[in-house]
Amino acid sequence: MQISQFSTLYFYSFTIQSFQIYPLKFINHQLKKSQT
């Protein structure tokens, strides 16, 4: 029970991290584009 709960939490945190990283990269790219 505890183990599955932990793995689910880990999975969600990992997914959230990747969803945070990708928009940041995209925003960075857009900013560089607008600067040049």
A tleap script that builds the chain and sets N, CA, C and O, in Angstrom:
source leaprc.protein.ff14SB
mol = sequence {
  NMET GLN ILE SER GLN PHE SER THR LEU TYR
  PHE TYR SER PHE THR ILE GLN SER PHE GLN
  ILE TYR PRO LEU LYS PHE ILE ASN HIE GLN
  LEU LYS LYS SER GLN CTHR
}
set mol.1.N position { 0.843 -1.190 0.000 }
set mol.1.CA position { 0.000 0.000 0.000 }
set mol.1.C position { 0.889 1.255 0.000 }
set mol.1.O position { 0.754 2.122 -0.863 }
set mol.2.N position { 1.770 1.332 0.951 }
set mol.2.CA position { 2.649 2.496 1.055 }
set mol.2.C position { 3.558 2.621 -0.171 }
set mol.2.O position { 3.821 3.719 -0.662 }
set mol.3.N position { 4.023 1.482 -0.643 }
set mol.3.CA position { 4.959 1.491 -1.766 }
set mol.3.C position { 4.278 2.023 -3.027 }
set mol.3.O position { 4.853 2.831 -3.756 }
set mol.4.N position { 3.069 1.571 -3.277 }
set mol.4.CA position { 2.361 2.039 -4.469 }
set mol.4.C position { 2.052 3.532 -4.353 }
set mol.4.O position { 2.120 4.271 -5.335 }
set mol.5.N position { 1.715 3.958 -3.146 }
set mol.5.CA position { 1.450 5.373 -2.921 }
set mol.5.C position { 2.709 6.195 -3.213 }
set mol.5.O position { 2.645 7.254 -3.836 }
set mol.6.N position { 3.830 5.693 -2.757 }
set mol.6.CA position { 5.089 6.399 -2.955 }
set mol.6.C position { 5.452 6.465 -4.433 }
set mol.6.O position { 5.870 7.512 -4.928 }
set mol.7.N position { 5.291 5.353 -5.134 }
set mol.7.CA position { 5.636 5.331 -6.552 }
set mol.7.C position { 4.724 6.255 -7.347 }
set mol.7.O position { 5.155 6.885 -8.313 }
set mol.8.N position { 3.457 6.332 -6.936 }
set mol.8.CA position { 2.535 7.243 -7.613 }
set mol.8.C position { 2.967 8.685 -7.392 }
set mol.8.O position { 2.963 9.494 -8.320 }
set mol.9.N position { 3.332 8.995 -6.177 }
set mol.9.CA position { 3.798 10.339 -5.862 }
set mol.9.C position { 5.053 10.673 -6.655 }
set mol.9.O position { 5.192 11.774 -7.188 }
set mol.10.N position { 5.963 9.708 -6.727 }
set mol.10.CA position { 7.196 9.897 -7.484 }
set mol.10.C position { 6.885 10.134 -8.953 }
set mol.10.O position { 7.463 11.017 -9.587 }
set mol.11.N position { 5.976 9.346 -9.482 }
set mol.11.CA position { 5.593 9.488 -10.887 }
set mol.11.C position { 5.012 10.874 -11.152 }
set mol.11.O position { 5.361 11.523 -12.138 }
set mol.12.N position { 4.123 11.324 -10.264 }
set mol.12.CA position { 3.508 12.634 -10.446 }
set mol.12.C position { 4.544 13.754 -10.359 }
set mol.12.O position { 4.504 14.696 -11.150 }
set mol.13.N position { 5.456 13.657 -9.418 }
set mol.13.CA position { 6.476 14.697 -9.276 }
set mol.13.C position { 7.369 14.737 -10.509 }
set mol.13.O position { 7.763 15.809 -10.967 }
set mol.14.N position { 7.685 13.552 -11.045 }
set mol.14.CA position { 8.510 13.483 -12.248 }
set mol.14.C position { 7.778 14.097 -13.437 }
set mol.14.O position { 8.368 14.841 -14.221 }
set mol.15.N position { 6.494 13.781 -13.565 }
set mol.15.CA position { 5.699 14.321 -14.671 }
set mol.15.C position { 5.589 15.835 -14.555 }
set mol.15.O position { 5.737 16.551 -15.545 }
set mol.16.N position { 5.331 16.317 -13.361 }
set mol.16.CA position { 5.213 17.760 -13.137 }
set mol.16.C position { 6.529 18.454 -13.482 }
set mol.16.O position { 6.528 19.525 -14.088 }
set mol.17.N position { 7.642 17.847 -13.097 }
set mol.17.CA position { 8.941 18.437 -13.401 }
set mol.17.C position { 9.137 18.574 -14.901 }
set mol.17.O position { 9.550 19.631 -15.377 }
set mol.18.N position { 8.847 17.520 -15.648 }
set mol.18.CA position { 9.040 17.574 -17.091 }
set mol.18.C position { 8.096 18.593 -17.725 }
set mol.18.O position { 8.457 19.257 -18.697 }
set mol.19.N position { 6.889 18.715 -17.176 }
set mol.19.CA position { 5.957 19.700 -17.717 }
set mol.19.C position { 6.403 21.120 -17.385 }
set mol.19.O position { 6.062 22.058 -18.105 }
set mol.20.N position { 7.155 21.288 -16.308 }
set mol.20.CA position { 7.675 22.612 -15.972 }
set mol.20.C position { 8.882 22.952 -16.836 }
set mol.20.O position { 9.072 24.102 -17.232 }
set mol.21.N position { 9.698 21.935 -17.126 }
set mol.21.CA position { 10.927 22.166 -17.877 }
set mol.21.C position { 10.627 22.518 -19.336 }
set mol.21.O position { 11.228 23.441 -19.886 }
set mol.22.N position { 9.712 21.795 -19.957 }
set mol.22.CA position { 9.448 22.026 -21.376 }
set mol.22.C position { 8.918 23.423 -21.672 }
set mol.22.O position { 9.422 24.074 -22.587 }
set mol.23.N position { 7.924 23.910 -20.938 }
set mol.23.CA position { 7.475 25.283 -21.186 }
set mol.23.C position { 8.584 26.310 -20.969 }
set mol.23.O position { 8.647 27.313 -21.680 }
set mol.24.N position { 9.449 26.068 -20.003 }
set mol.24.CA position { 10.552 26.996 -19.767 }
set mol.24.C position { 11.473 27.051 -20.973 }
set mol.24.O position { 11.892 28.131 -21.389 }
set mol.25.N position { 11.790 25.889 -21.538 }
set mol.25.CA position { 12.640 25.851 -22.724 }
set mol.25.C position { 11.966 26.573 -23.879 }
set mol.25.O position { 12.611 27.308 -24.627 }
set mol.26.N position { 10.676 26.358 -24.016 }
set mol.26.CA position { 9.924 26.980 -25.099 }
set mol.26.C position { 9.910 28.498 -24.933 }
set mol.26.O position { 10.135 29.233 -25.895 }
set mol.27.N position { 9.649 28.961 -23.724 }
set mol.27.CA position { 9.620 30.399 -23.439 }
set mol.27.C position { 10.994 31.013 -23.693 }
set mol.27.O position { 11.104 32.096 -24.267 }
set mol.28.N position { 12.037 30.311 -23.259 }
set mol.28.CA position { 13.393 30.780 -23.498 }
set mol.28.C position { 13.647 30.946 -24.984 }
set mol.28.O position { 14.205 31.953 -25.419 }
set mol.29.N position { 13.240 29.964 -25.751 }
set mol.29.CA position { 13.438 29.993 -27.196 }
set mol.29.C position { 12.690 31.174 -27.814 }
set mol.29.O position { 13.227 31.868 -28.677 }
set mol.30.N position { 11.469 31.401 -27.380 }
set mol.30.CA position { 10.667 32.499 -27.900 }
set mol.30.C position { 11.292 33.847 -27.539 }
set mol.30.O position { 11.274 34.780 -28.341 }
set mol.31.N position { 11.836 33.941 -26.342 }
set mol.31.CA position { 12.464 35.187 -25.914 }
set mol.31.C position { 13.691 35.489 -26.761 }
set mol.31.O position { 13.895 36.627 -27.185 }
set mol.32.N position { 14.504 34.471 -27.007 }
set mol.32.CA position { 15.689 34.666 -27.829 }
set mol.32.C position { 15.295 35.076 -29.243 }
set mol.32.O position { 15.960 35.902 -29.867 }
set mol.33.N position { 14.221 34.499 -29.737 }
set mol.33.CA position { 13.750 34.806 -31.076 }
set mol.33.C position { 13.333 36.275 -31.164 }
set mol.33.O position { 13.641 36.955 -32.142 }
set mol.34.N position { 12.639 36.752 -30.150 }
set mol.34.CA position { 12.132 38.120 -30.181 }
set mol.34.C position { 13.253 39.141 -29.967 }
set mol.34.O position { 13.141 40.293 -30.386 }
set mol.35.N position { 14.323 38.710 -29.317 }
set mol.35.CA position { 15.433 39.638 -29.056 }
set mol.35.C position { 16.235 39.933 -30.321 }
set mol.35.O position { 16.642 41.072 -30.547 }
set mol.36.N position { 16.461 38.923 -31.134 }
set mol.36.CA position { 17.295 39.128 -32.322 }
set mol.36.C position { 16.547 39.866 -33.410 }
set mol.36.O position { 17.104 40.120 -34.478 }
savepdb mol mol.pdb
quit
